[in-house]
């Protein structure tokens, strides 16, 4: 069934007004009409079956009928990735949403050399990915921020999986004794981290340096590989949904 993400509160009988683009998608692309059903979620109230109540000249109106899934969230995983070329950044944020990241933090490192980022475009990409994958929340995508500033304001209790191209422990080994807790994965720029950045990262008490294998990977490949390995070792691929904690 078609799924849409909306910002409005959802409850039995609530009227929901999709955006004009969403309305066009429903009526012109998917050919839905009045009385047809679809699924809607907002990241807070679970997933609801809605019915198209009215088809107007400039949009549609939905009526929420019943909740079909209670709200849940995946593991508290952030992806921190150095800004690279636009097309690769778009791939990274899309796959981050598909693989369950709650947040994507774009960062500027000493060797960052990339295109200008359009946050509105990235927000649309993660929203569509969330709709397609069945998740009940949409990841946040942050404005680019210097890596040094991210580290200076690090959240207490969050672990950092530092993907270091110069070497580290295999991910499965490094995370073998990890407990369910907030984590972040850090992926560097095309030119790699500077010696100063690498030295600081390895010295931080919350950092676990890992290797992604014997080959040097592009940033988009590295991000996908790292999230996949983390999910298999410490994420919700192994734990039941009941063990996952809500987003604060």
C-alpha positions as CSV (number, residue, x, y, z in Angstrom):
1,X,0.0,0.0,0.0
2,X,1.1,3.6,-0.7
3,X,2.8,5.3,2.3
4,X,3.1,9.0,2.9
5,X,5.0,11.0,5.6
6,X,3.1,14.0,6.9
7,X,3.7,16.6,9.6
8,X,0.2,16.7,11.0
9,X,-0.9,14.9,14.2
10,X,-2.7,11.6,13.5
11,X,-5.7,10.3,15.5
12,X,-9.0,8.7,14.6
13,X,-11.1,11.0,12.4
14,X,-8.3,13.5,11.9
15,X,-8.2,15.4,8.7
16,X,-4.8,15.3,6.9
17,X,-3.8,17.6,4.1
18,X,-0.8,16.2,2.1
19,X,1.4,18.7,0.2
20,X,0.5,19.7,-3.3
21,X,3.3,17.5,-4.7
22,X,2.1,14.5,-2.6
23,X,-1.5,15.1,-3.7
24,X,-0.4,15.1,-7.4
25,X,1.5,11.9,-6.7
26,X,-1.6,10.2,-5.3
27,X,-4.0,11.3,-7.9
28,X,-1.9,11.7,-11.1
29,X,0.8,9.1,-10.7
30,X,-0.9,6.4,-8.6
31,X,-4.4,7.2,-9.9
32,X,-6.1,7.1,-6.5
33,X,-9.6,8.5,-6.1
34,X,-12.0,9.3,-3.3
35,X,-12.6,6.5,-0.9
36,X,-9.2,4.8,-1.7
37,X,-6.9,3.9,1.2
38,X,-3.2,4.6,1.9
39,X,-0.9,4.5,4.9
40,X,0.3,7.7,6.6
41,X,2.9,8.3,9.3
42,X,4.4,11.4,11.0
43,X,7.2,10.0,13.2
44,X,5.3,10.3,16.4
45,X,1.8,8.7,16.3
46,X,2.6,5.4,14.5
47,X,1.2,4.4,11.2
48,X,-2.4,5.0,10.2
49,X,-4.8,3.8,7.5
50,X,-6.3,6.9,5.8
51,X,-9.0,7.3,3.3
52,X,-9.1,9.9,0.6
53,X,-12.1,12.0,1.7
54,X,-12.0,14.7,-1.0
55,X,-10.1,15.4,-4.2
56,X,-9.8,19.1,-4.8
57,X,-8.4,21.2,-7.6
58,X,-5.3,21.9,-5.5
59,X,-4.8,18.9,-3.4
60,X,-6.6,16.1,-1.5
61,X,-7.9,15.7,2.0
62,X,-7.4,12.5,3.9
63,X,-9.3,11.1,6.9
64,X,-7.4,9.0,9.4
65,X,-9.3,5.8,10.0
66,X,-7.3,3.5,12.3
67,X,-3.8,3.0,13.6
68,X,-2.2,-0.1,12.1
69,X,1.2,0.1,13.8
70,X,2.3,1.8,17.0
71,X,5.2,4.2,17.0
72,X,8.6,2.6,17.2
73,X,12.2,3.8,16.5
74,X,15.3,1.9,15.3
75,X,18.6,1.9,17.2
76,X,20.1,5.3,18.1
77,X,22.6,5.5,15.3
78,X,24.0,8.6,13.7
79,X,26.1,8.7,10.5
80,X,28.7,11.4,10.4
81,X,30.1,11.8,6.9
82,X,32.4,14.3,5.3
83,X,30.8,16.3,2.5
84,X,31.8,14.8,-0.9
85,X,30.4,15.3,-4.4
86,X,26.6,16.0,-4.6
87,X,25.6,12.8,-6.2
88,X,27.5,10.7,-3.7
89,X,26.1,12.7,-0.7
90,X,22.6,12.0,-2.0
91,X,23.4,8.3,-2.3
92,X,24.8,8.3,1.2
93,X,21.8,9.9,2.9
94,X,19.3,7.7,1.0
95,X,21.1,4.5,2.1
96,X,21.4,5.9,5.6
97,X,17.7,6.2,5.8
98,X,17.2,2.7,4.3
99,X,19.7,1.2,6.7
100,X,18.1,2.7,9.8
101,X,20.2,5.7,10.8
102,X,18.3,8.2,12.9
103,X,20.4,11.2,11.9
104,X,22.9,12.1,9.2
105,X,25.5,14.7,10.3
106,X,27.4,16.3,7.4
107,X,30.9,17.4,8.4
108,X,33.7,19.5,7.0
109,X,37.2,18.1,7.5
110,X,40.6,19.5,6.7
111,X,40.6,17.7,3.3
112,X,37.0,18.3,2.4
113,X,36.6,19.4,-1.2
114,X,33.0,19.1,-2.4
115,X,29.9,20.7,-4.0
116,X,27.4,23.0,-2.3
117,X,24.8,21.0,-0.4
118,X,21.1,21.5,-0.7
119,X,19.5,20.5,2.5
120,X,15.9,20.7,1.1
121,X,16.9,18.1,-1.6
122,X,18.4,15.8,1.1
123,X,15.4,16.1,3.3
124,X,13.2,15.0,0.4
125,X,15.4,12.0,-0.3
126,X,15.3,10.7,3.2
127,X,11.6,11.3,3.4
128,X,11.0,9.2,0.3
129,X,13.4,6.5,1.5
130,X,11.5,6.3,4.8
131,X,8.2,6.0,3.0
132,X,9.5,3.2,0.8
133,X,11.3,1.1,3.5
134,X,8.4,1.0,6.0
135,X,10.1,2.8,8.8
136,X,8.0,5.0,11.0
137,X,10.3,8.0,11.4
138,X,12.4,10.1,9.0
139,X,16.1,10.7,9.7
140,X,17.3,14.3,10.4
141,X,19.9,15.7,8.1
142,X,22.1,18.4,9.6
143,X,23.8,21.4,8.0
144,X,27.5,20.8,7.4
145,X,29.6,21.4,10.5
146,X,33.4,21.3,11.1
147,X,34.5,18.0,12.5
148,X,36.4,19.7,15.3
149,X,33.2,21.4,16.4
150,X,31.3,18.1,16.3
151,X,33.9,16.5,18.5
152,X,34.0,19.5,20.9
153,X,30.3,19.2,21.5
154,X,30.1,15.4,21.6
155,X,27.1,13.9,23.4
156,X,27.9,12.1,26.6
157,X,27.4,8.4,26.4
158,X,27.5,8.1,22.6
159,X,30.2,5.8,21.1
160,X,32.0,6.6,17.9
161,X,32.9,4.0,15.3
162,X,35.8,5.7,13.5
163,X,36.3,4.1,10.1
164,X,40.0,4.6,9.6
165,X,41.5,3.8,6.2
166,X,45.0,3.3,7.8
167,X,43.7,0.3,9.8
168,X,41.8,-0.8,12.9
169,X,40.0,-3.9,14.2
170,X,37.4,-5.7,12.1
171,X,34.0,-4.3,12.9
172,X,32.5,-7.6,14.1
173,X,35.5,-8.0,16.5
174,X,35.4,-4.4,17.7
175,X,31.7,-4.5,18.5
176,X,31.5,-8.0,19.8
177,X,31.0,-6.9,23.4
178,X,29.1,-3.7,22.7
179,X,25.9,-3.1,24.7
180,X,22.8,-1.3,23.2
181,X,23.7,2.3,23.4
182,X,23.8,5.4,21.2
183,X,26.5,5.1,18.5
184,X,27.8,7.2,15.6
185,X,29.7,6.1,12.6
186,X,32.3,8.5,11.1
187,X,33.2,8.4,7.4
188,X,36.0,10.6,6.0
189,X,36.4,12.6,2.8
190,X,37.9,11.4,-0.5
191,X,41.4,12.4,0.5
192,X,41.1,10.7,3.9
193,X,41.6,12.2,7.3
194,X,44.6,14.4,8.1
195,X,47.2,13.1,10.5
196,X,46.1,15.6,13.1
197,X,42.4,14.6,12.8
198,X,43.3,10.9,13.0
199,X,45.5,11.4,16.1
200,X,42.7,13.3,17.9
201,X,40.1,10.8,16.9
202,X,42.1,7.8,18.1
203,X,42.9,9.6,21.4
204,X,39.2,10.2,22.3
205,X,37.9,7.8,25.0
206,X,34.6,7.2,23.2
207,X,36.2,6.2,19.9
208,X,36.5,2.7,18.5
209,X,38.7,2.6,15.4
210,X,37.7,0.0,12.8
211,X,38.8,-1.2,9.4
212,X,36.5,-1.8,6.5
213,X,38.8,-4.3,4.8
214,X,41.9,-4.3,2.7
215,X,40.6,-2.0,-0.1
216,X,40.3,1.8,0.0
217,X,36.5,2.5,-0.4
218,X,34.8,5.6,-1.8
219,X,32.9,7.5,0.8
220,X,29.5,6.2,-0.3
221,X,30.6,2.6,-0.4
222,X,32.3,3.0,3.0
223,X,29.1,4.5,4.5
224,X,27.0,1.6,3.3
225,X,29.5,-1.0,4.3
226,X,30.0,0.5,7.8
227,X,26.2,0.8,8.5
228,X,25.6,-2.7,7.3
229,X,28.3,-4.1,9.5
230,X,27.2,-2.1,12.5
231,X,23.6,-3.2,12.1
232,X,24.6,-6.8,11.9
233,X,26.8,-6.6,15.0
234,X,25.0,-4.1,17.2
235,X,21.8,-2.9,15.6
236,X,18.2,-4.0,15.2
237,X,19.2,-6.8,12.8
238,X,20.0,-8.8,15.9
239,X,17.8,-7.3,18.6
240,X,14.0,-7.4,18.9
241,X,11.9,-4.3,18.4
242,X,10.9,-4.4,22.0
243,X,14.5,-3.6,23.0
244,X,14.7,-0.4,21.0
245,X,14.4,2.9,22.8
246,X,12.4,5.9,21.7
247,X,14.1,9.0,20.4
248,X,14.4,11.6,23.1
